[in-house]
Amino acid sequence: MRRVRIATCVVALACGGCAAQGVPAKQAASHQLEVLTLRGEPAGYYPGRFSRGLTDSAELSAFLHKNETLIDDIQSRVSGIRDGRLAPGCIGEDQYTCIATLAQKFAIGDSYQDEDSPLAATKYDVNGNRATGTKFKFVGYVPVPGRESDAIDPSPVVKFQLTMGRDRVTKVAAELAQDPTFARTQEEYDATGAYELVAAVTAKTCPTLGKPEVAKWIENTIKPSATRYDERIRRGVATARIAKKTRFCGRMFSFDSLWASRTYNQYGPSTRGGMFVIVE
């Protein structure tokens, strides 16, 4: 089981953070390209605004028009949860309620071109199971008070993937903005996005959860339970710290830290990695 979890993370690293990069827009001469960003935006849902980069305004407008009814429904859920009229939730809920729940803590953006967008049409097989739409990808920017949208220092960004059952979310996977393995102070923990993730998915059972509580839980429970594994990989080495699955506020959490260092040329090793959290 541990090797499977390590291998899964290796695949995620090899993908090069593909969940954070949308498909490049076609630069048709008649289309206007502009830069849109969620950096500095308050918590909420921002359809079609996947990440910082060139956006084809015509394609984005067509996407928003095509999905207008569904977008309005998600925005209504965001407002309803914020006002206390609707209950928050992710695991066991449909993807739209989960997105609205995460949007209480993050500025959520999805891609207007990606087939893994939560707004993409889902196809079903003859048995009623999902043939497409089994996983949805999007990003969440952590709002930072006082930080402008064009600030050089970026807001923490968490990459999400929802795994669906027949019609409900069964798993929330997230790559944190920074690895809390190396955090010690509250400021360092705040830069990871861990609090926003944990607080969002446990909002129903622990609505008053604070940042210090999450930081102390990771520092005093998650980190001491982690076992380190070192493995040789092609042109380098991979180091994993796999923590025991832990129940917190009614949800089961897995924290897997993986870093891979590879040497490709004379300029020295290239290191990449991060903390992958799974909520069930």
QUIBEL-V836212 format. One record per pair of residues at least 24 apart in sequence whose C-alpha atoms are under 10 Angstrom apart, sorted by the first residue. I is the first residue (numbers start at 0). GAP is how many residues later the second one is. D is the distance in Angstrom with one decimal. If there is no record, write none. Layout:
BEGIN
{{I;GAP;D} {I;GAP;D}}
END
This chain:
BEGIN
{{1;225;10.0} {1;227;9.4} {1;238;9.8} {1;240;7.6} {2;226;9.5} {4;235;9.6} {4;237;8.4} {4;251;8.0} {5;223;8.9} {5;225;9.8} {5;232;9.2} {5;233;9.1} {5;234;6.9} {5;235;9.1} {5;236;8.2} {5;250;8.1} {5;251;9.1} {5;252;7.6} {8;231;9.0} {8;247;8.0} {8;248;8.5} {8;249;6.8} {8;250;9.2} {8;264;8.8} {8;265;9.2} {8;266;9.3} {8;267;7.6} {9;223;9.8} {9;228;8.4} {9;230;9.6} {9;248;7.7} {9;249;8.7} {9;250;8.0} {9;263;8.9} {11;163;9.5} {11;246;9.9} {11;261;9.1} {11;264;9.3} {12;245;8.6} {12;246;8.5} {12;247;8.1} {12;259;7.4} {12;260;6.4} {12;261;8.6} {13;246;9.6} {13;258;9.5} {13;259;9.7} {15;256;8.8} {15;257;9.4} {16;142;8.4} {16;158;9.0} {16;255;9.9} {16;256;9.4} {17;119;9.7} {17;141;9.5} {18;31;9.5} {18;91;10.0} {18;92;10.0} {18;95;9.9} {18;97;9.4} {18;117;9.6} {18;118;6.3} {18;119;6.9} {18;120;7.8} {18;139;9.9} {18;140;6.4} {18;141;7.6} {18;142;8.0} {18;156;9.4} {19;30;7.7} {19;31;7.0} {19;32;9.6} {19;90;9.7} {19;91;9.7} {19;117;8.6} {19;118;7.5} {19;119;6.8} {19;120;9.9} {19;137;9.0} {19;138;8.8} {19;139;6.3} {19;140;8.9} {19;155;9.9} {20;29;7.6} {20;30;6.9} {20;31;8.9} {20;32;8.9} {20;90;8.8} {20;93;9.7} {20;117;9.5} {20;118;9.6} {21;27;9.6} {21;28;6.7} {21;29;7.5} {21;30;9.6} {21;31;8.9} {21;88;8.8} {21;89;6.2} {21;90;8.5} {21;91;7.2} {21;92;6.6} {21;116;9.5} {22;27;10.0} {22;88;8.3} {22;89;9.2} {22;90;6.5} {22;91;6.7} {22;92;9.9} {23;29;8.7} {23;30;7.8} {23;31;8.4} {23;32;9.3} {23;89;8.6} {24;28;9.5} {24;29;7.2} {24;30;6.5} {24;31;6.0} {24;32;9.7} {24;34;8.4} {24;35;9.9} {24;87;9.6} {24;88;8.0} {25;28;9.9} {25;29;9.3} {25;30;7.5} {25;33;9.2} {26;27;9.3} {26;28;9.3} {26;29;7.4} {27;28;8.7} {27;30;10.0} {29;28;9.0} {30;24;9.7} {30;25;6.3} {30;26;6.9} {30;27;6.0} {30;28;8.2} {31;24;5.8} {31;25;5.7} {31;26;6.9} {31;27;9.5} {32;24;6.1} {32;25;8.6} {32;26;9.9} {35;113;9.5} {36;72;9.2} {36;104;9.7} {36;112;7.1} {36;113;8.4} {37;68;9.8} {37;69;6.6} {37;70;8.0} {37;71;7.5} {37;101;9.7} {37;102;8.6} {37;103;6.6} {37;104;9.3} {37;105;9.0} {37;111;7.1} {37;112;9.7} {37;116;10.0} {37;117;8.8} {37;119;9.6} {38;68;8.4} {38;101;9.9} {38;102;6.7} {38;103;8.4} {38;104;7.6} {38;105;8.6} {38;108;8.2} {38;109;7.4} {38;110;4.7} {38;111;7.1} {38;112;7.8} {38;113;9.9} {38;114;9.6} {38;115;6.7} {38;116;5.9} {38;117;8.8} {38;118;9.0} {39;67;8.8} {39;101;8.3} {39;102;8.5} {39;103;6.1} {39;104;6.4} {39;105;7.8} {39;106;7.9} {39;107;5.5} {39;108;5.0} {39;109;4.2} {39;110;7.7} {39;111;7.9} {39;114;8.6} {39;115;7.0} {40;65;9.1} {40;66;6.4} {40;67;9.7} {40;100;8.1} {40;101;8.7} {40;102;6.3} {40;103;8.3} {40;104;9.3} {40;106;8.8} {40;107;8.2} {40;108;6.8} {40;114;9.5} {41;61;9.4} {41;62;9.3} {41;63;8.7} {41;64;7.6} {41;65;6.1} {41;66;9.7} {41;99;8.9} {41;100;8.3} {41;101;5.5} {41;102;8.1} {41;103;8.5} {42;35;9.8} {42;59;8.8} {42;60;5.7} {42;61;5.7} {42;62;5.5} {42;63;4.7} {42;64;4.3} {42;65;7.4} {42;97;8.9} {42;98;8.0} {42;99;7.5} {42;100;6.2} {42;101;9.7} {43;31;8.2} {43;34;7.1} {43;35;9.0} {43;38;9.9} {43;55;9.3} {43;56;7.7} {43;57;9.3} {43;58;8.3} {43;59;4.5} {43;60;6.2} {43;61;7.6} {43;62;6.4} {43;63;4.8} {43;64;6.1} {43;65;8.8} {43;96;9.4} {43;97;9.7} {43;99;9.7} {44;26;8.9} {44;29;7.9} {44;30;6.9} {44;33;7.6} {44;54;7.8} {44;55;7.1} {44;56;9.8} {44;57;8.8} {44;58;5.7} {44;59;8.7} {44;61;8.2} {44;62;6.0} {44;63;4.9} {44;64;6.3} {44;65;8.8} {44;95;9.2} {45;25;9.2} {45;29;9.1} {45;57;9.1} {45;61;7.0} {45;62;5.8} {45;63;5.0} {45;64;7.4} {45;65;9.9} {45;94;9.9} {46;24;7.3} {46;27;9.7} {46;28;9.7} {46;61;7.8} {46;62;5.6} {46;63;5.7} {46;64;7.4} {46;65;7.5} {46;70;9.5} {46;71;9.6} {46;72;8.7} {46;91;9.8} {47;60;9.7} {47;61;6.2} {47;62;5.1} {47;63;4.7} {47;64;4.4} {47;65;8.0} {47;66;9.4} {47;69;8.8} {47;71;9.4} {47;90;9.7} {48;58;9.9} {48;59;8.3} {48;60;4.9} {48;61;5.7} {48;62;6.0} {48;63;7.3} {48;89;9.4} {48;90;9.2} {49;58;8.1} {49;59;4.6} {49;60;4.4} {49;61;4.6} {49;62;7.6} {49;63;9.4} {49;64;9.3} {49;67;9.4} {49;87;9.6} {49;88;6.7} {49;89;6.5} {49;90;8.9} {50;57;9.7} {50;58;7.1} {50;59;8.0} {50;60;8.1} {50;87;9.0} {50;88;7.4} {50;89;9.2} {50;90;9.2} {50;106;9.3} {54;57;9.3} {55;56;9.6} {58;53;7.6} {58;54;8.3} {59;51;9.1} {59;52;6.1} {59;53;8.5} {60;51;9.2} {61;50;9.0} {62;48;9.5} {62;49;6.0} {62;50;8.3} {62;56;9.5} {63;48;8.1} {63;55;10.0} {65;53;9.9} {66;52;7.1} {66;53;8.9} {66;54;9.8} {69;26;8.8} {69;49;7.5} {70;25;9.3} {70;48;8.1} {72;24;9.6} {72;27;9.7} {73;24;9.6} {73;25;7.7} {73;26;6.2} {73;27;9.9} {73;29;9.9} {74;24;9.7} {74;25;7.3} {74;28;9.5} {75;24;8.6} {76;24;8.3} {76;26;9.8} {77;24;9.0} {77;25;6.8} {77;26;7.1} {78;24;9.8} {78;25;9.1} {86;116;8.8} {86;117;6.9} {87;112;8.1} {87;113;8.2} {87;114;8.6} {87;115;6.4} {87;116;5.9} {87;117;9.6} {87;119;9.6} {88;80;9.7} {88;111;8.0} {88;112;6.4} {88;113;7.6} {88;114;7.2} {88;115;6.6} {88;116;9.6} {89;72;9.2} {89;78;8.6} {89;79;6.5} {89;80;8.4} {89;81;8.4} {89;82;7.8} {89;110;8.5} {89;111;6.0} {89;112;8.7} {89;113;9.5} {89;114;9.7} {89;189;9.4} {89;190;9.3} {90;71;9.4} {90;72;9.6} {90;73;9.4} {90;77;7.4} {90;78;5.1} {90;79;5.5} {90;80;6.4} {90;81;7.4} {90;110;7.7} {90;111;9.6} {90;160;8.7} {90;188;8.1} {90;189;6.5} {91;72;9.3} {91;73;9.0} {91;75;8.8} {91;76;5.3} {91;77;5.3} {91;78;6.2} {91;79;8.8} {91;188;9.2} {92;71;9.6} {92;74;8.1} {92;75;5.0} {92;76;5.6} {92;77;8.4} {93;70;8.3} {93;71;9.5} {93;72;9.7} {93;73;6.2} {93;74;4.6} {93;75;5.8} {93;76;9.4} {94;24;9.4} {94;40;9.8} {94;41;8.4} {94;67;7.6} {94;68;9.1} {94;69;7.9} {94;72;8.3} {94;73;6.8} {94;74;6.1} {94;75;9.9} {95;72;9.8} {95;73;9.7} {96;71;9.9} {96;72;9.6} {97;64;8.9} {97;70;9.5} {97;71;7.8} {97;74;9.2} {97;102;9.1} {97;103;8.3} {98;39;9.3} {98;41;9.9} {98;63;9.4} {98;101;10.0} {99;100;9.8} {100;98;9.9} {100;99;6.2} {100;100;7.5} {100;101;9.8} {100;102;8.2} {100;103;9.8} {101;38;8.1} {101;58;10.0} {101;94;8.2} {101;95;7.4} {101;96;9.8} {101;97;9.0} {101;98;5.5} {101;99;7.3} {101;101;9.6} {102;37;7.9} {102;38;9.6} {102;39;9.9} {102;93;9.8} {102;97;8.3} {103;92;8.8} {103;95;9.5} {103;96;7.0} {103;99;9.6} {104;35;8.6} {104;36;8.8} {104;37;7.1} {104;38;7.8} {104;88;9.6} {104;90;9.1} {104;91;5.5} {104;92;7.7} {104;93;9.9} {104;94;7.9} {104;95;6.4} {105;33;8.7} {105;34;5.1} {105;35;5.3} {105;36;5.1} {105;37;6.5} {105;50;9.8} {105;51;8.9} {105;52;8.8} {105;87;9.0} {105;90;7.1} {105;91;8.5} {105;94;8.9} {106;32;8.1} {106;33;5.3} {106;34;4.9} {106;35;6.5} {106;36;6.8} {106;50;9.3} {107;30;7.1} {107;31;5.8} {107;32;4.4} {107;33;6.5} {107;34;9.0} {107;49;9.8} {107;50;9.5} {107;51;9.8} {107;52;9.6} {108;28;9.5} {108;29;6.0} {108;30;5.5} {108;31;6.4} {108;32;8.2} {109;26;9.2} {109;27;7.2} {109;28;4.6} {109;29;6.5} {109;30;8.9} {109;50;10.0} {110;26;8.5} {110;27;7.1} {110;28;9.2} {113;24;9.6} {115;45;9.2} {115;46;9.8} {116;44;9.9} {117;43;9.9} {117;44;8.9} {123;42;9.2} {127;38;7.7} {127;39;9.9} {128;36;8.2} {128;37;5.6} {128;38;8.7} {129;34;8.5} {129;35;7.9} {129;36;6.2} {129;37;8.3} {130;35;9.9} {132;29;9.7} {132;30;8.7} {132;31;7.5} {132;32;9.7} {132;33;9.8} {132;34;9.9} {133;28;8.1} {133;29;5.9} {133;30;5.0} {133;31;7.1} {133;32;8.4} {133;33;9.3} {133;34;10.0} {133;35;9.3} {134;26;6.5} {134;27;5.4} {134;28;4.6} {134;29;6.0} {134;30;9.4} {134;34;9.2} {134;36;9.5} {134;37;9.8} {135;24;8.0} {135;25;5.4} {135;26;5.1} {135;27;6.8} {135;28;8.2} {135;36;9.8} {136;24;4.5} {136;25;6.6} {136;26;9.3} {136;36;9.6} {136;37;9.7} {137;24;8.8} {137;36;9.8} {138;35;9.1} {138;36;9.6} {139;34;9.7} {139;36;9.8} {139;37;9.6} {139;53;9.1} {139;56;9.6} {139;57;9.4} {140;36;9.0} {140;52;8.5} {140;55;9.9} {141;35;9.1} {141;48;9.3} {141;49;8.6} {141;50;9.1} {141;51;6.5} {141;52;9.9} {141;53;9.9} {141;54;7.4} {141;55;9.7} {142;50;9.8} {142;53;9.8} {143;46;9.9} {143;47;9.7} {154;36;8.2} {154;38;9.6} {155;34;8.8} {155;35;6.0} {155;36;6.6} {155;37;6.4} {156;34;9.2} {156;35;8.3} {156;36;7.3} {157;34;8.2} {157;35;6.6} {157;36;8.8} {157;38;9.5} {157;39;8.5} {157;118;10.0} {158;117;9.5} {159;37;9.8} {159;116;9.9} {159;117;9.6} {159;118;9.9} {160;117;9.5} {161;116;9.9} {161;117;9.8} {168;111;9.1} {169;109;8.7} {169;110;6.5} {170;81;10.0} {170;107;6.9} {170;108;5.8} {170;109;5.0} {171;25;9.7} {171;29;8.7} {171;81;9.7} {171;105;8.2} {171;106;5.7} {171;107;5.1} {171;108;6.7} {172;80;9.8} {172;81;9.4} {172;103;7.1} {172;104;5.7} {172;105;4.4} {172;106;6.3} {172;107;8.9} {173;81;9.8} {173;101;8.3} {173;102;5.7} {173;103;5.2} {173;104;6.5} {173;105;8.5} {174;80;9.9} {174;81;9.6} {174;82;9.7} {174;98;9.5} {174;99;6.9} {174;100;5.8} {174;101;4.6} {174;102;6.3} {174;103;9.0} {175;98;7.0} {175;99;5.7} {175;100;6.5} {175;101;7.4} {176;97;8.0} {176;98;8.2} {176;99;9.9} {177;95;9.3} {177;96;6.5} {177;97;7.0} {177;98;10.0} {178;76;10.0} {178;77;9.6} {178;78;7.1} {178;79;9.2} {178;80;9.9} {178;94;8.5} {178;95;5.2} {178;96;4.9} {178;97;8.5} {179;35;8.8} {179;38;8.0} {179;39;8.5} {179;43;9.0} {179;75;9.7} {179;77;8.8} {179;94;8.8} {179;95;7.3} {180;37;8.7} {180;38;8.3} {180;41;9.4} {180;42;7.0} {180;45;9.8} {180;60;8.8} {180;74;9.7} {180;75;9.7} {180;76;7.3} {180;93;9.1} {180;94;7.9} {181;37;10.0} {182;32;9.0} {182;35;9.7} {182;36;8.4} {183;31;8.7} {183;32;9.6} {183;35;7.7} {184;27;9.9} {184;30;8.6} {184;34;9.9} {185;25;8.0} {185;26;7.0} {185;28;9.9} {185;29;6.9} {185;30;9.1} {186;28;10.0} {187;27;9.5} {188;25;9.0} {188;26;6.3} {188;27;9.7} {188;29;9.4} {188;30;9.6} {189;25;8.4} {191;83;9.1} {193;24;9.1} {193;81;9.7} {193;83;8.9} {196;80;9.2} {196;82;9.5} {197;50;8.9} {197;51;9.1} {197;53;9.3} {197;55;9.0} {197;79;9.8} {197;81;8.8} {198;50;9.4} {200;48;9.2} {200;49;9.7} {200;50;8.0} {200;78;8.0} {200;79;9.6} {201;46;8.3} {201;47;6.0} {201;48;7.2} {201;49;7.0} {201;77;9.9} {202;46;8.8} {203;45;9.0} {203;46;9.3} {204;43;9.7} {204;44;6.0} {204;45;6.8} {204;46;9.2} {205;42;9.4} {205;43;6.0} {205;44;8.6} {206;42;9.7} {208;40;9.3} {213;34;9.7} {216;31;8.9} {217;37;9.2} {220;25;8.5} {221;24;7.6} {221;31;9.4} {221;32;8.8} {221;33;7.4} {221;34;10.0} {222;32;8.8} {224;30;9.9} {225;29;8.4} {225;30;8.4} {225;31;9.1} {226;29;9.8} {227;29;9.2} {227;30;9.7} {228;29;9.4} {229;28;9.8} {229;29;9.8} {229;30;9.7} {230;29;9.4} {231;28;9.5} {231;29;9.8} {232;27;8.4} {232;28;8.8} {232;29;8.1} {233;27;9.7} {233;28;7.5} {233;29;9.1} {234;26;8.2} {234;27;5.2} {234;28;5.6} {234;29;7.2} {234;34;9.0} {235;24;7.2} {235;25;5.4} {235;26;4.2} {235;27;6.2} {235;28;9.1} {235;33;8.0} {235;34;9.1} {235;35;9.4} {236;24;5.5} {236;25;6.7} {236;26;9.5} {236;34;9.7} {237;24;8.6} {237;33;9.5} {237;34;9.8} {237;35;9.3} {238;34;9.4} {239;33;9.6} {239;34;9.8} {239;35;9.7} {240;34;9.2} {241;33;9.9} {241;34;9.9} {244;33;9.3} {244;34;9.6} {244;35;10.0} {245;33;9.8} {246;32;9.6} {246;33;9.4} {249;30;9.6} {250;28;6.8} {250;29;6.1} {251;26;8.1} {251;27;5.7} {251;28;5.2} {252;24;6.9} {252;25;5.7} {252;26;4.8} {252;27;6.6} {253;24;5.1} {253;25;6.7} {253;26;8.6} {254;24;9.1}}
END
